[in-house]
Each structure stands twice: as structure tokens, then as C-alpha cells.
């Protein structure tokens, strides 16, 4: 697995999400949508880390699949925050692009692992 790359990027993304959460709750006083973003955005890397300790290839794929879903959910919350004017276009595009990059990496790892599993 390209853990060093996807693991590093997902951790950096989680740090960005935590910092954005602190900003939006302080400056915009938004607590509901931002909490959902915080949970899903930090879960991406946590599930990638769990995948490293998987007990089997199927467990590995399962953990990465959860990470994939959390990453896609994070994009949803970013889109909703942008659509409701809680996040600037620049912040939105920056975070969304990082999430989509990680999402593509996760999907690629899952596909590669499944093809080797056959």
C-alpha cells in the first residue's frame, strides 16, 4: 500500500479540517455542520491507519472502504458549508481538492488490492 503517501496526506488533511473547524466555530459560530465535517474529515486518516493493522486482505479492503465513504461524506459537508456561505470559495476549493486527491488514492489502492486478491 502507498501508506506513506496516502497516510501522510490524510493526516495533513485531518489537521487542515481541525484548524478549519476551530476557525468556523470561532468566527462564524457554526457548530452543527462543522461538527459533522470534523468527524468525517478526521475519520479518513484514522481508518487508513486501521487498515494497516488489518487481519486479512478483506479486512484491509473493508477499512479502506470505510475511509473512502468518510472522505466522500467530507466532500458533501464541504459542499453544504459552501452552498450556505459558511466557507469561502478559496477555502472550499482547497479542502475539496485535497479530499478528492485522497479519495482517488484510496479508490486506486482498493482496486489494486482487489485485483491482486482474485
N, C-alpha and C positions, 0 to 999 in steps of 0.2 A: 504494500500500500504506500502511496505517496504521502504518508503521515506527516513527514517533516514539513511538507508544503501545506497540505490541507489543514493539518493540526495547528500550524503556526498562523495561517490566515484566519482560521475560525477563532483562535484565541484573540488575535488582534481585533477581529470583528466584534467579539464579545466585549472587549474593552471599549471600543467605539460606542457600542449600544449602551453600556453602563454610563459612560460620560454623557451621551445624548439624553438618557433618562434623567440624570441629575439636572441637566440644563432645562429640559422641558417641564419638569416638575417645579423647578425654582422660578423660571421666567414666565412660563405660560400657565402654571398651576393646573396642569393636566395630569390626572392620576389614574384614570381607568384604562384608556387605550395604551398609554405609555407603559403601564404595568404588564399588559399582555405582550407588548414589544420586548420588554426586558426579559420576560420569561422565555419566550420563543427564541429570541436572539442569543441568549446565553446558553440555551439548551443545545444549540447546534454543535458547539465545540465539546460540550460535556458528553454528548452521545458519540461523537467521533472518538473521544478518549476512552469511552466504554468499549467501543468496537475493538480497540487494541487489546483488550483483555477478554475477547470473545472466547467461548469454549469450543466453537466449531466455525466452519465457514458459513453455515446457515445463521448462526448467532451473529457473526460478523456482519453479514448482509442485513440482518434484521436491525441491528443497532444503527447501521448507516442509513437504512431506510427511514428510521425514526428521525435521524438527523436531517435527512432530505425533506421530510414533511415539516419539521420545525423551521427549516430555512425558508421554505415556500410560505409558511404561515407568517414569518417575519416580514417577507416582502408584502404580504397582504396588509399587515398593520402599518407598514411604512406608507403604502398607497392610501390607506384610510386617513392617516395623520396628514398626509399631503393634501388630500381632497378636502379636508376640513380646516385647512390653513393653520395647522399647528407646527408645520415643518416647512422650511424654505425649500425652493426648488433645488438649490445647490446642495443642501444637506440631504434632501431626498435622493437625488441622483447619486451622490457619493455613497450613501449607505446601501441603496438599492443595487448599484453596480457591484459593490463588494459582496453582497448577498448572492447575486446571480453568478458571480465568478465561483464562489464556494459551492453553490448548488450544482453547477456544471461539473466541478471536480468530483463531488460526491457521486453524481449520476454516472460519471465515467468509471469511477472505482467500482461501483456496484455492477455495472455492465461487464467490466473486465473480470471481476471475481466470479460472476455467474457463468461466463463463458469458459473459464478455467475449471469450474465445478462440474461442467457437463461431461 
